[in-house]
Amino acid sequence: MSLTKQVVIIGGGISGLKTFTTLQEHINPDKILIIEADNRLGGRLKSTNPKDSKLGISYDIGASWFHDSLNNILLDDLLAERVVGVDDVYYDDRDASVYDSTGEIDIVGLKLNRVLEDLEKFIEIYYHEDINRADMSLKDISEVFIKMHGLLLNGKQKEYAGRMIRYMELWYGIPYDLISGKYSIMDHQGRNLLNKETYSENLLKWIISKIPNSSIRLNDPVTSSKRGIKDGKRCSIKTKSGLVVNCDYLIVTVPLSKLQDDSINWSPPLPSNISTALNSIHFGALGKVIFEFQNIWWDNKQDRFQILPNKIESQVHEKLTIMPQPFTYPIFAVNFSKVHNINKGSLVILTQSPLTEYLESTTPENVWKYYKPMLQIIAISQIEDPINIITTNWTNNEFIKGSYSALHTHDDPSEIIIQLSNENEVPNIGLDDKYIRFCGEHTISDGAGCVHGAYMSGIREANYILKDLNIQF
């Protein structure tokens, strides 16, 4: 079976969906086709069914927050369209209670947040002063800070600084002995707003409702792509089912992890500048564990809890074949009992590689066995065993294999952004005709790794095609 389309979009995540809806404002949707490998649209936006919860809650097991809420075009669009309202979101950013294996830490009295701010500013200045300074891991640059400024810190501050900075593992989905120190500090443009209603209920329902079912093909991975074909079209793709689609423009939105494992056979091969760029950064594994309890046995006034790891001298990025010791990895737990104003217990815990891979491959009983001794620290009444445990499965999903792009030490994000986008007005792709385009969270600087970044990349690539077709927009 073969089809002919003007535009084919590989991947039905938010970047592909936004590319479609932007194009269809100016192009007949019958001329556009989304081909998705999985059996659902949304990609790394996914929510649980309330029926899977003992408390009737739907949880985002992919992205959960509107980041950079002062400069987030996606949030602005959803607010303007009345898709999201004040009751659908929650600023879960009350200063977190912080604990370690000894109990609660006097963060205020020890001025530890100020020390953490100094450490982050030190990293920023360190690389800003000399952009040619060799990159080092977040772990190592934290130790440099202590050596250079330790005379101005007391013993407790020096003890906790390197352990507190490990919260960044729950941003990037990788451990701090892999995180690039040079690119670790993020410029936030506003507070982070929890999407309490879930992205499935607001964003995905809203955007998918705009797309005709006839323009969507699910459960059919693209296996190959040929360029320079005949019959008046520039490109041809073939799917696992044998479908062949000829098109003028091909938009590639599959996750970076799948571009790196050569899931698509390119004929001729992609130019070296593209293939090199695709392997210039890494892919993280941010996951989640959700515990539901009959009662709330922690301080329910708190939005979230942070539990620091012990000081670990050995590497923490090695693959886990057995359950790690408690307090090896930091814990960031969001109190969903407070978020949803319920009298039952719900904690959502973020996880990072290599812990994510281990937890997603073991039993719920082992997951609780790992967390129980650490969560005991936050208990203000008798700790209970959970009545329900939900874990993500991103690292076992054959179409994703993780979460989103992440920068290891010595990675350089500029190369992939330059080669896969036109942000810097540098020729895209390196092909004779610029009809194969890439979009997604890994192709954009502002909003990289975030939902709104992927959303904006879809707008960018749709506008590129419209401009190439001399269509006013």
Summary of the structure (lengths in Angstrom):
residues: 473
radius of gyration: 23.0
end to end distance: 34.3
largest distance: 73.5
contacts: 1580
relative contact order: 0.19
helix: 35%
strand: 19%
